[in-house]
Amino acid sequence: MNTLGLILASNIIISLISFVGIATLLRKSLLTQKNIHILVSFAAGVMLTTAFFDVLPEAFSNLQINSGLKWVFCSIIVSFLIEKFIWHHHHHNDTHGAHPTTVLILLGDGIHNFVDGLTIAASFLVSPSLGFATTLAIIAHEIPQELADFTILVNSGIHRNKALFLNFLSALSAVAGGLIGYYFLKQTELFTHAILAAAGGIFIYIATADLIPELHKDQNHSTISEQIIPFIVGIVLILVLA
């Protein structure tokens, strides 16, 4: 399969993950706090390791240190500002009906998936192995993320079937990001590595600001073991792939 085919296939898989909410339709018992902790801790390990041992080393191989660090720094700051904006409007609109919150969730998820598509395109344009590792990192994060989005949509009053469909439409932006990334980034190798540096910053932000703090909320002994083991498994898996 050529590079474009790999990019499209990976982003289609990312888009199909939006249907993970089907699991809650079939068996609500699957959406337990224990299972969520396992997924989140695994995703945190995968994303941190991918950023530091795969994405950023590749990005810095073709960028000056100062330039690369600026991309990493700016991506972390922008991620923080976007997240604060989304959370502010989400809580503000909770008292004004379901529609504003629904639009905001779908819009935020669409932008997020579009950036994922760009990241996957940039990774595969560098090498297939980097592309596969980056796709795995995004998948690890997307599963708990899509479950959360689906739950929010349903709790906002949307029927489960419609929530699945809307979530899938939002997720398709990853394919658009992949296509745009392929045709634009292959024209300039330097910008490809800049996107990788920014992606590394985003991965670090998601792991340290969203995923790991979520794990600290529950600190009983059984939960700690359920978090540490998947976290280490995620780290080792990416180290082997890298």
Backbone torsions as a table, in degrees:
resi	resn	phi	psi	omega
1	MET	NA	134.7	-179.5
2	ASN	-76.4	176.7	-175.2
3	THR	-61.1	-44.4	179.8
4	LEU	-61.4	-40.7	178.8
5	GLY	-62.4	-41.3	178.1
6	LEU	-65.1	-40.7	179.6
7	ILE	-63.9	-46.5	-179.4
8	LEU	-64.8	-44.7	-179.2
9	ALA	-61.2	-43.4	-179.2
10	SER	-64.4	-42.5	-178.5
11	ASN	-73.3	-30.0	174.3
12	ILE	-65.8	-41.0	176.7
13	ILE	-61.4	-44.0	177.4
14	ILE	-58.3	-42.1	-179.5
15	SER	-65.8	-39.3	-178.1
16	LEU	-68.1	-20.8	178.4
17	ILE	-63.3	-20.6	178.2
18	SER	-59.9	-19.8	179.6
19	PHE	-85.3	8.6	179.6
20	VAL	-61.7	-21.0	177.6
21	GLY	-62.4	-17.9	177.1
22	ILE	-57.8	-31.9	-179.7
23	ALA	-58.0	-35.8	179.6
24	THR	-75.2	-22.8	175.8
25	LEU	-74.0	-37.4	-177.0
26	LEU	-80.0	-47.5	-178.7
27	ARG	-143.3	105.0	179.4
28	LYS	-64.4	-22.9	-178.5
29	SER	-67.0	-16.8	178.7
30	LEU	-69.7	-27.4	-176.3
31	LEU	-91.6	59.7	178.8
32	THR	-94.8	162.0	178.5
33	GLN	-61.8	-35.5	179.3
34	LYS	-62.6	-47.7	-179.3
35	ASN	-65.0	-37.9	177.9
36	ILE	-63.5	-42.2	178.4
37	HIS	-61.5	-40.8	179.8
38	ILE	-62.9	-46.5	-179.6
39	LEU	-64.0	-43.1	-177.3
40	VAL	-67.5	-43.2	-179.4
41	SER	-67.2	-38.9	176.3
42	PHE	-62.7	-44.0	-179.9
43	ALA	-63.4	-39.2	179.7
44	ALA	-62.4	-45.5	178.8
45	GLY	-63.3	-42.6	-179.3
46	VAL	-64.5	-45.8	-175.0
47	MET	-69.3	-41.8	178.6
48	LEU	-63.4	-45.8	-177.4
49	THR	-68.1	-39.7	178.0
50	THR	-62.0	-42.0	-179.4
51	ALA	-63.0	-50.1	-171.1
52	PHE	-83.6	-26.9	-173.9
53	PHE	-114.2	-2.6	-177.7
54	ASP	-132.9	-63.2	-172.8
55	VAL	-70.0	-52.8	-176.4
56	LEU	-67.0	-41.9	175.7
57	PRO	-58.1	-38.3	178.9
58	GLU	-69.0	-40.3	179.4
59	ALA	-63.4	-43.9	-177.1
60	PHE	-75.0	-10.7	178.0
61	SER	-69.3	-19.5	-178.3
62	ASN	-129.5	15.4	178.3
63	LEU	-129.1	147.9	171.1
64	GLN	-68.4	149.7	-175.4
65	ILE	-54.5	-49.9	-178.0
66	ASN	-61.7	-41.7	179.6
67	SER	-65.2	-44.9	-179.8
68	GLY	-63.5	-42.9	179.5
69	LEU	-64.0	-33.9	177.9
70	LYS	-64.0	-41.3	178.0
71	TRP	-64.2	-42.2	178.6
72	VAL	-63.3	-48.5	-178.7
73	PHE	-60.0	-49.6	-177.7
74	CYS	-62.9	-38.2	-179.8
75	SER	-66.2	-35.6	177.3
76	ILE	-67.4	-44.8	179.8
77	ILE	-63.6	-45.7	-179.8
78	VAL	-63.5	-40.6	177.9
79	SER	-59.2	-43.0	178.5
80	PHE	-62.1	-46.7	-177.9
81	LEU	-64.7	-41.9	179.1
82	ILE	-63.7	-43.5	-178.8
83	GLU	-64.9	-41.6	177.8
84	LYS	-63.5	-38.1	178.7
85	PHE	-63.8	-46.0	-178.7
86	ILE	-64.5	-45.6	-179.6
87	TRP	-64.3	-39.7	-179.7
88	HIS	-60.7	-47.9	-178.0
89	HIS	-73.0	-32.1	179.1
90	HIS	-62.2	-49.0	-178.9
91	HIS	-70.9	-33.6	179.0
92	HIS	-66.3	-37.9	-174.9
93	ASN	-86.2	-8.3	-179.1
94	ASP	-60.0	-26.7	-178.1
95	THR	-95.3	7.5	-176.7
96	HIS	-121.6	25.8	178.0
97	GLY	98.0	171.3	-172.1
98	ALA	-81.9	-28.7	-169.4
99	HIS	-59.7	-50.0	-179.5
100	PRO	-59.1	-41.8	179.5
101	THR	-63.5	-42.2	179.9
102	THR	-60.8	-47.8	179.8
103	VAL	-60.5	-42.8	-177.8
104	LEU	-64.5	-43.6	179.1
105	ILE	-61.3	-46.4	-178.3
106	LEU	-67.7	-39.1	178.8
107	LEU	-65.9	-47.5	178.9
108	GLY	-60.8	-41.7	179.4
109	ASP	-67.4	-36.9	179.1
110	GLY	-63.8	-44.8	178.1
111	ILE	-63.5	-43.8	179.8
112	HIS	-58.9	-45.5	-179.3
113	ASN	-69.5	-32.9	176.6
114	PHE	-62.2	-43.8	177.3
115	VAL	-64.3	-37.9	175.4
116	ASP	-58.7	-42.2	179.1
117	GLY	-62.7	-42.5	176.2
118	LEU	-60.9	-43.3	-179.0
119	THR	-62.7	-44.2	179.1
120	ILE	-64.0	-41.4	178.3
121	ALA	-61.5	-46.6	179.7
122	ALA	-60.7	-39.2	-178.6
123	SER	-66.9	-46.1	-179.5
124	PHE	-68.9	-28.8	177.4
125	LEU	-68.1	-23.1	176.1
126	VAL	-83.5	-51.6	178.3
127	SER	-167.0	150.2	178.1
128	PRO	-61.0	-39.4	-177.9
129	SER	-63.8	-40.9	177.3
130	LEU	-66.0	-37.8	178.6
131	GLY	-62.9	-43.4	179.4
132	PHE	-66.0	-42.1	-179.8
133	ALA	-64.4	-42.3	179.5
134	THR	-65.5	-41.4	178.2
135	THR	-61.9	-42.1	178.8
136	LEU	-62.5	-41.6	179.1
137	ALA	-61.9	-42.4	-179.1
138	ILE	-68.3	-40.7	177.8
139	ILE	-60.4	-43.9	-178.7
140	ALA	-59.2	-36.3	179.5
141	HIS	-80.6	-34.7	-173.3
142	GLU	-68.6	-33.4	-176.3
143	ILE	-59.9	-56.0	177.1
144	PRO	-65.7	-32.2	-180.0
145	GLN	-64.7	-45.2	-178.9
146	GLU	-68.9	-34.7	175.0
147	LEU	-61.3	-42.5	179.9
148	ALA	-64.9	-44.6	-179.6
149	ASP	-62.3	-43.3	180.0
150	PHE	-61.3	-43.1	180.0
151	THR	-63.0	-42.0	179.4
152	ILE	-63.0	-43.2	-179.8
153	LEU	-62.5	-44.0	179.9
154	VAL	-65.7	-42.8	179.4
155	ASN	-67.1	-18.5	177.5
156	SER	-81.6	-2.9	176.3
157	GLY	106.4	4.1	-179.9
158	ILE	-85.9	138.5	177.3
159	HIS	-60.7	145.5	-175.1
160	ARG	-57.0	-42.1	-180.0
161	ASN	-64.0	-42.2	178.7
162	LYS	-67.7	-36.7	178.4
163	ALA	-62.4	-41.4	176.9
164	LEU	-61.6	-43.6	-178.0
165	PHE	-65.7	-46.0	179.9
166	LEU	-64.4	-38.4	178.3
167	ASN	-63.7	-37.6	179.6
168	PHE	-69.0	-42.5	178.1
169	LEU	-59.7	-41.5	178.3
170	SER	-64.9	-37.8	-178.1
171	ALA	-70.1	-24.5	-179.1
172	LEU	-63.9	-15.8	177.7
173	SER	-62.5	-20.1	175.7
174	ALA	-63.2	-39.2	178.4
175	VAL	-64.6	-41.9	177.7
176	ALA	-62.2	-43.2	178.1
177	GLY	-62.0	-38.7	178.7
178	GLY	-65.1	-43.3	179.9
179	LEU	-66.4	-47.8	179.1
180	ILE	-62.1	-41.9	178.9
181	GLY	-61.5	-41.3	-178.2
182	TYR	-64.0	-49.8	-174.4
183	TYR	-76.5	-24.1	179.8
184	PHE	-91.8	-47.0	-173.1
185	LEU	-71.4	-27.6	-178.4
186	LYS	-70.6	-10.4	177.2
187	GLN	-80.8	-20.8	-177.5
188	THR	-143.4	108.1	-177.7
189	GLU	-65.6	-34.8	-177.9
190	LEU	-62.3	-44.1	-179.1
191	PHE	-69.3	-29.6	175.2
192	THR	-58.9	-45.4	179.7
193	HIS	-71.1	-29.4	175.0
194	ALA	-65.5	-40.7	176.7
195	ILE	-62.9	-39.3	177.8
196	LEU	-63.2	-41.7	178.6
197	ALA	-62.4	-42.6	177.8
198	ALA	-64.5	-40.1	178.5
199	ALA	-62.9	-39.4	177.2
200	GLY	-60.4	-41.5	177.1
201	GLY	-63.4	-40.3	178.5
202	ILE	-65.0	-42.8	178.2
203	PHE	-59.4	-44.6	-179.7
204	ILE	-63.1	-42.8	-179.4
205	TYR	-63.1	-47.3	-178.4
206	ILE	-60.0	-45.0	-177.4
207	ALA	-66.6	-45.1	-172.5
208	THR	-87.7	-28.2	-176.9
209	ALA	-98.4	-27.2	-176.4
210	ASP	-110.1	-53.3	-170.7
211	LEU	-76.9	-54.7	-177.4
212	ILE	-62.7	-44.6	175.9
213	PRO	-58.0	-33.4	177.9
214	GLU	-62.9	-36.1	-179.6
215	LEU	-70.7	-26.1	-178.2
216	HIS	-76.2	-9.8	-176.3
217	LYS	-71.5	-25.6	-179.5
218	ASP	-123.6	116.6	-170.8
219	GLN	-122.5	27.9	175.1
220	ASN	-76.4	161.9	-169.6
221	HIS	-61.1	-42.7	-178.3
222	SER	-65.9	-38.0	-179.6
223	THR	-67.2	-36.6	179.6
224	ILE	-59.3	-44.5	178.9
225	SER	-67.3	-35.1	178.8
226	GLU	-68.5	-22.4	179.7
227	GLN	-90.6	-42.2	-174.3
228	ILE	-67.7	-44.3	-177.0
229	ILE	-62.8	-50.5	177.0
230	PRO	-61.8	-34.4	178.8
231	PHE	-61.1	-46.9	180.0
232	ILE	-67.5	-39.1	178.4
233	VAL	-60.5	-42.3	177.8
234	GLY	-61.3	-41.9	179.1
235	ILE	-63.0	-50.8	-177.3
236	VAL	-62.9	-40.8	-179.1
237	LEU	-58.7	-46.1	-178.7
238	ILE	-70.9	-36.9	177.0
239	LEU	-60.7	-38.7	177.5
240	VAL	-66.4	-45.3	-180.0
241	LEU	-66.3	-39.3	-177.9
242	ALA	-68.7	NA	NA
